[in-house]
Amino acid sequence: MEVDPLLTKTISSDVFLCLCSAQRTAARSRSLTEELEETRRVFKEAEERAARTQTSCTKLVLFELNSLPVKVLHVLMATFYV
């Protein structure tokens, strides 16, 4: 028989081992939950960064296209719409 210091009652070894296992499982579950929350946060930041990068690239492409002569733009458009 083991004595649980929190309960200060005598319990069988099997029950004590089950209680210890349940406590370890609960702690592991909390740890995994925290890890998942951190992963979600990092993923959301990466999505936001990707969206900003895509916006910047789109603006750059539009800027470059606006600086091209009209004849070149017509050739490019004809190439893509064949």
Stockholm file with secondary structure:
# STOCKHOLM 1.0

chainA/1-82         MEVDPLLTKTISSDVFLCLCSAQRTAARSRSLTEELEETRRVFKEAEERAARTQTSCTKLVLFELNSLPVKVLHVLMATFYV
#=GR chainA/1-82 SS CEEETTTTEEECHHHHHHHHHHHHHHHHHHHHHHHHHHHHHHHHHHHHHHHHHHHHHHHHHHHHHHTSCHHHHHHHHHHHTC
#=GC SS_cons        CEEETTTTEEECHHHHHHHHHHHHHHHHHHHHHHHHHHHHHHHHHHHHHHHHHHHHHHHHHHHHHHTSCHHHHHHHHHHHTC
//
